[in-house]
Amino acid sequence: MLLEATPYSIELATPFVISRGARTHCHTVRVTVSHDHQQGIGECTPYPRYGESVESVIAQIESWTSDLVSLSPQEAKQHLQSMPAGAARNAVDCALWDLISKLEGTSFPSPTFTISPAIETAMTVSIGEAEAMATQTKQYVDQGATLLKVKLDGEAVVECVAAVRSAAPHCKIILDANEAWGSLDLEQLFEQLAPFNITMIEQPLPSGEDQLLASIAHPIPLCADESCHTRAQLADLKGLYEMVNIKLDKTGGLTEALLLEKQARNEGFAIMAGCMLGTSIAMKAALPIATNAEVVDLDGPVLLGDDVEDGLKYHSGKLYF
């Protein structure tokens, strides 16, 4: 078996702004695993928030390579689960899923998994002045969007949400604070946001401060993102959040993501399928989670200036596989 990790940088169609800053490029790592004349491909997006970079991820993968290539693909996928969760493991895990499916004479993710051919996905509204956010919202609505994910920092939250709701009176809206609301009066803010018919709020507080939510009434359901990577965090989230956001770059691949999904549901959590910025290679690998999720946010390719050939299709608020 051969394994190769390669960096790919893709310019975004427009700058992508969240509470931690703006990005103009998507920096990814693609892994190719070859065996018996077949080839599997996986992709990850290293995330600085988790101490990752393209260079660190490639170095991590290269440190595993000698052990993995001496095994069969099936053995390698099993052995890989002993490695740390994160972007590096994700790219290798998904490449192995792809390779093993081909070696078995099928394909990944379908028909290896039963995938819905059309899945509603959120379209992401970046942080900006309220008027600019309303303009971007209107563009999505005109394109048929039915679900919006609104990025917010700690400034003018209610004003921005009001502007987005005015521009999208009939859309479902989820809000993503990316841990930025630690200095705000959350109980008061949640009350102010309730009239806007918000479907869910992601990660209002920094990871590690989740217990503060136990004493705060929240009429809008909350979703753990940065606070939920693998099954190991679920016990600490019970009673604080109603939903968990499963991203393959956090779980370290589809193998752990499927186990996290199963355990989360058993413990009463609803599921959101999310993503980092990335191409359709990464989005397709997440479809086994997305096809059953209550909320899906797999619009990464929409934000790119260029996607891979044979990528997912996006229109009228859905992704088509």
SEZA-959782 format. One record per residue (C-alpha): residue in one letter; x, y, z. Coordinates in steps of 0.05 Angstrom, whole numbers, plus 5000, padded with zeros to 4 digits. Layout:
<atoms>
AXYZ...
</atoms>
This chain:
<atoms>
M500050005000L502450714984L500451345020E501752064998A499552735030T499553364986P497754085003Y492454454962S490755184969I484255454938E482356184934L475456344962A470156674918T469457214971P472857315039F469956865093V469057225160I467656905228S468957145299R476256925296G477957315233A477457325157R480156835107T481456915032H484056215018C482355505038H488555105055T487354355051V491253705051R489353135005V491352415019T491951884966V492351154986S493850634932H493449884935D492349334884H491349824826Q485950214863Q486450904894G482751244950I482651994963G481152385027E481453125044C482153515108T482554255126P487554385182Y484554875233P489055355271R483955375328Y485954665343G493454785334E493554505263S496954755200V498154445132E505354315151S503653995218V498353555188I502953305132A508453175183Q503452785226I501152365168E508352225146S510051995217W504551465211T506051245140S511150695153D506550345202L500350415159V503150195092S505549535121L498349345136S492449165092P487549735080Q482549445128E487849345182A490550045170K483650355180Q482949985246H490050165269L488850895250Q483650965305S489250935357M492051585328P489852265354A483252535328G483753135281A484753345209A490652885194R486952255216N480752485178A484252535111V487351845118D481051515146C476751775089A481851575037L481750875066W474050855064D474451054991L479950544975I476649965011S470050084976K473550064908L477349434927E470549114944G467949304875T463349864898S464150614911F464151104969P459951394999S454351084958P452450524953T456950355012F451950795050T444850975030I445251725015S439352175001P440152464931A438053164955I439653445024E437754135051T444054505071A445355165105M448355735066T453256135107V452456885119S459157185140I460157705194G459458425171E455459045181A447958895187E446459185119A451858765085M449358135120A442358285096T444858375025Q448457695026T442257385057K437857665001Q442557364949Y441856674981V434356744986D433956934912Q437856304897G432755884934A436055795002T431555525057L436555475114L441656005133K447655965180V449256655206K456256785233L456457285290D461557575338G459857945401E458058605367A451058835348V448358125351V440958305354E441558835301C444958355253V439957795266A434158275256A437158485189V437957765166R430957575188S428058165152A431557955088A429557225097P422657215130H421156485112C428056155120K430355735178I436056085213I441655805256L446656265291D454056105300A457856495353N464356085346E465556175422A465056935418W459457095467G463156985533S462757715552L455357795537D449257715582L446957075550E440357005586Q438357705564L441057585493F437256925486E430857275506Q432157825455L433457315400A427356885415P422357305374F426457195310N424556455307I431656195309T432455445298M438855355338I445055715365E451955415359Q457355465412P455956125447L461456035499P468755835493S470055085497G471454915570E466455425596D460355015578Q458154895650L456155635654L450255445609A447255025664S444855645700I442456015638A435455915610H435555835535P428955825497I432955685433P436355005427L443955015433C449054615393A456054425415D461354515362E468254685388S466454315452C464853655416H470153285377T469252555393R465052105439A469752285496Q466352975506L459052755505A458452625580D460553345595L455353635548K449053305574G444053795602L447654385570Y446454275495E440953955455M445153825393V452253655373N455753875309I459453285278K465253495233L469952975205D475953435215K474353425289T472652695297G478752465258G474752155202L468251805185T469751195229E469351585294A463952045266L459251455257L460651215328L459551925355E453051985318K450451325347Q452451485418A449952195415R443051965391N442851445446E444151995497G438652445469F442552935426A440253155358I445453165303M448253715260A452953525203G458054085194C464454225156M470554645152L471854995086G473554475033T471954164967S466753644949I471753104967A470953285040M463453405035K462052735002A465652375058A460852715108L454452505072P453451865113I452452325173A448752875135T443552415105N440452295174A442152955209E436953445234V441254025209V446354015153D451654525139L455854265082D456454875038G464054905038P464654844962V459755424951L464755894984L470555674940G472555994875D473655294846D471454594865V473853914842E471253574780D464953154791G463453574854L456753624889K451554074858Y448354634899H441954994882S435255184912G437755084983K439954364973L446153964956Y445253424904F449352784904
</atoms>
